[in-house]
Amino acid sequence: MKAQDVIILGAGIIGMSSAYYLQKNNPGKKILVVDREPGAGQGNTAKAAAMFRNTFSSRTSQVLSDTSINFYSHLQNEVNYDIHLKKTGYLWLLGRRQFREYSSIIRRMMEREIEIRILKKDELNKIPKLNLELNKNHEETKYLGLENIHKGLLGSKCGELDQSELVRFYREEFEKLGGETLFNTKIHRLIITPKNEFGGPPFVWQNPKITGVTTNNGEIYGNRIVLATGAYTHELLDPIGIDNHSKPKKRQLFQLECSDLEELLFVKNFNEHGILPFTILPKSEVYIKPDETTKRFWTGCADDLGRPFSLDVTPEKSFYEFNIRPIITKYFPQFENARIANKLAGLYACNTIDGNPYVFEEYGLIVISGCSGSGIMKADAIGRIVDALYRKKEEAELYGSVMFRVSDISTEKRNVENEEFVI
Amino acid sequence: MKAQDVIILGAGIIGMSSAYYLQKNNPGKKILVVDREPGAGQGNTAKAAAMFRNTFSSRTSQVLSDTSINFYSHLQNEVNYDIHLKKTGYLWLLGRRQFREYSSIIRRMMEREIEIRILKKDELNKIPKLNLELNKNHEETKYLGLENIHKGLLGSKCGELDQSELVRFYREEFEKLGGETLFNTKIHRLIITPKNEFGGPPFVWQNPKITGVTTNNGEIYGNRIVLATGAYTHELLDPIGIDNHSKPKKRQLFQLECSDLEELLFVKNFNEHGILPFTILPKSEVYIKPDETTKRFWTGCADDLGRPFSLDVTPEKSFYEFNIRPIITKYFPQFENARIANKLAGLYACNTIDGNPYVFEEYGLIVISGCSGSGIMKADAIGRIVDALYRKKEEAELYGSVMFRVSDISTEKRNVENEEFVI
């Protein structure tokens, strides 16, 4: 195979967005996307809840998501490329203590004109059967440590899209421009080549750089390599001693079915679609996500302490039963009889120190890391930043002519605020 | 065993300094240090070059090292506790390009009154046989990419100490205050206990915290746990899903013997001890460290790309032969006939994003991370910061009444400059 100008490893949403902007802004360059799956977006991208929000406390996460959402809306409404985007909203149900803790963040978001609104109890009461007041004498409520719901916080420039359609868009456009893909190709390791050849392993004085990959389909060489392998990134980087500042953790999604749920699904008042927003409960970040098509709900929650960093992706029914169910049914009794209709587990590439993604270059390798949890909602911006870094531009032009300093999310000259509003 | 107030995991220099300040400032508290080695400071602490410097570009690294050096000097000169501290200096030999690259950092260090001085060629010429000008026509010099030496940079508040004596000081003082140690005890895993007991694994709603460790000598419980396990930290944290923001990498030291070396060892002009400073060459951070007692030199170098993250600690003779030797002998021909008299390999806990250490608390666990490379030279300050964090103080009082904001080296409210002056 002839040497590529750019090899992009990983055909998830981040890899495909990067591929598109690289090919678009570097016409004539030979760009190849490699992935072990048979198609694009079939790894952890496919296992994401595919929600989007622009409600972040840090400017960086806010601008990355906001401009990406604007681009996705443009696709949906102006280009008429149907990615099933619906601004159904995010609704945080907050306890009194929580509301107090978040108050300065909420104020800051309002000052920055992020589209959020505080909801009082009378508005929340329109949600069928929602228990704003829990029975404090109930033994289970006590040991679960559940709070009454004090306020709601509604983000209206938030919602859902179909990530497979969004990936398809980037792939089609990339291929129209001459970009190539190589699927069913497992990457084994990165190839390091000394600048000044001498034979043997690269020595410290050889100024080595990363020039290719070995795969089950042979070696592939390229001038620059882009690593968009998400939660698997450390598998390629640990053996050559580069830190990607992120570790993989299982995150599970459970689809719940119950005859009582339809009423909860179709709630007016919160958005033009007449669907309940993506709703986050006041405990352990348990959320419910309406699925209009199946008339079911997806649910999940954060499990930080005790969940190992690993590549295990086995969903556990017991995780729902013991962690999510006790909480969800206290606030929404209609889930009492719900059964798990579907379950899936994907990998988060989590734990960046400041909650923002990384895009940095070392030894000819551009690494994208720590996007999980908000990868889809920031993918358009990330792709443009990767292209800007490739072209050695100081600033990337995000959608809507918003300029973004590329080094702000690098490692060496990182300049971000801590993201404090994690759902 | 009765539950401890504090368990410190790891009796290296960082663990013992922390133990001392915790016991000193929390009299009456039951504090236990646990380590798998038969004594303190016998892990990677023992494998360090044990050099110290206060020449850093970031204020954080500068103040941590500077105050620690002041304390060590106080120990040596006023307390008369012999830790074999000698301010023999650090001498960077810089090529023209390097000197240009570092110029703004050097200027900043001078503005901050860090004790450095630029040396011209006539001063460097006093070093026996040092080649300031390399033979550019020499094939090997070319492919090694070696530069002529343009300037020297001498840090005078830099030098060496005996880490085993420093560890002994902290341990003796800790034990005098009633602190206890438990050696030959391998830690298997951290114990997570729910705040509200319910049986079974900790569930997300239980507000679990870390309350103990299982070891080959049984379970040990404590109110707070301090993790000072250096390069092994991820082995305890990965299984419970907490990121320590650092990965382990092998670093090697080679002791070189040669009859010609004595003249190089005892050089006047640079310090009151009449010994060559710790000297860093203009390529790949190759250094030589004089060993007055054995009349030998230690040498090592950074090998970033290609050196995997792993716990391997096998020293490789070939690493010296192919990586260090070609460079060292071009500048110092007297190493031409040197043979390896001793070699050792330790583990670096490297790659914090900004080059500064981490001290943070999660779920009752205080984690110290990413100290390697400058752990010994910052240990006194780190120990005081750990104690301040334990006592929930906003500021730690470092030696010489220097106040330091504890959260500055945390994860959540991190506030550090990137460290750009890595030797």
Interface residues (C-beta under 8 A of the other chain):
Chain A: Y143 L144 G145 L146 I192 N196 F198 G200 P201 P202 F203 V204 W205 N207 P208 K209 I210 D238 P239 I240 G241 I242 D243 H245 K247 K249 K283 S284 C301 A302 D303 D304 L305 G306 R307 P308 F309 S310 F322 N323 P326 I327 C350 N351 I353 D354 E362 Y363 T411 E412 K413 R414 N418
Chain B: Y143 L144 G145 L146 I192 N196 F198 G200 P201 P202 F203 V204 W205 N207 P208 K209 I210 D238 P239 I240 G241 I242 D243 H245 S246 K247 K249 K283 S284 C301 A302 D303 D304 L305 G306 R307 P308 F309 S310 F322 N323 P326 I327 C350 N351 I353 D354 E362 Y363 T411 E412 K413 R414 N418
